[in-house]
Structures are given as C-alpha cells and as structure tokens.
C-alpha cells in the first residue's frame, strides 16, 4: 500500500498501477471515460484534475482511497493540501 502525501504522490501511484496492469494512458482514459490529457495531468500531479475525475480514475484501476491519521509528530501535508491543487 502506498502512502500518499501530495497530488504528485497520488499520480505516481496511479501511474505505477496503470503500468503494472499493462495499460496505456489512452486505455485508462477510455476505461475511465476521460481524456488522455486528464490522465497525463493527473499522473504528473498537475492542477486542474477534478476530485470526481480522481475517483473515476481510481475506480477504473480498481483502487480505493483510504484516509488515516498521520503518525504523531508528523508534519506531513494534510489531505486538504493534497487535493487543493487538483480542484483548481
């Protein structure tokens, strides 16, 4: 299981899963009903990918998002920070 602290981390995890399944960005885009550009932007951790599309892509890859408390004393990025750039 991947630990995700940023949009870039989440995009990298999606890219890793897509590649492990042998899918191209186009094949994932078609399966999720989004453009290839959306997949490209999301995998790169770019701003502009809506939260709804994030969940659509995760679903197409049979991935789930689990939210957990960060370990005590961890100054990691919050979940709000992770998704802030994606919803612009």
N, C-alpha and C positions, 0 to 999 in steps of 0.2 A: 504494500500500500504506500502510495506517495504522500508525503507531507507537503502541502501547498501553502505558501505564504504570500505569493504575488500572482498577478494575472499571467506573468511570464512563466511561472512555475506550472500553473494550470494548463497553459498552452503547450508546454513541453511534455506534460503528462499525456495530454490528448495526442500529440504527435507520436509519442512513443507507443501508445496503444494502437493508433492507426497503422503504424508501420509493422507492429507485431502481428496485426491481423492481415497484413499484406494488401492494405487498401491504399489507393492513391488519394490525393486531396480531392480530385474530381469524383471518385467513387463515394467518398464520405459525404461530400456536398450533395450528391444525388440522393444518397440514402437519407440524409437529414432534411432534404428539401431547401437547401440554402445554396448560395453561390460559392464557387471555388474561392473567390476573393474573401468571403467571410471566413472560410476555413483557414486560409493563408494568414489573415489578420489575427485570428484567434490564436493560432499556433505560435505566432510571433509575439503575443501578449500586447497587441496594439489596442488602442482605444477605439470605441465605436461598435463593438460587438454587443448586442443587447443581451441582457441576462436570460431572456426567453430563448434566444438562439444558443446560448451556452448550454442550457439544459437540453435543448433539442440535439445538439452535437453529442453531449454525454450519453443521452439515451440511444442514439444511433450506434454508439460504440459499446453499449451495454455496460456503461459506467454509472456509478452513483456518487453523489457528493455527500460526505459525512462531515458534520460540523462538531468539533470537540474543543474543549478548553485547552489553551496553550499551557505548557508546564509552568509552574510557579516561577516567577522571576524572569520569564521570557518576555523580552521587549519586542517580540515579533509583530509584524504587520497584522492589523485586525481584519476580520472578514469584510468589513465595510471598505477598508483600503484596497483589498484585493479586487473587489468589484467596481470600485469608483470609476476607474478608467474605462471599464467595459461598457458602462451605461451612458457615456457621453455621446 
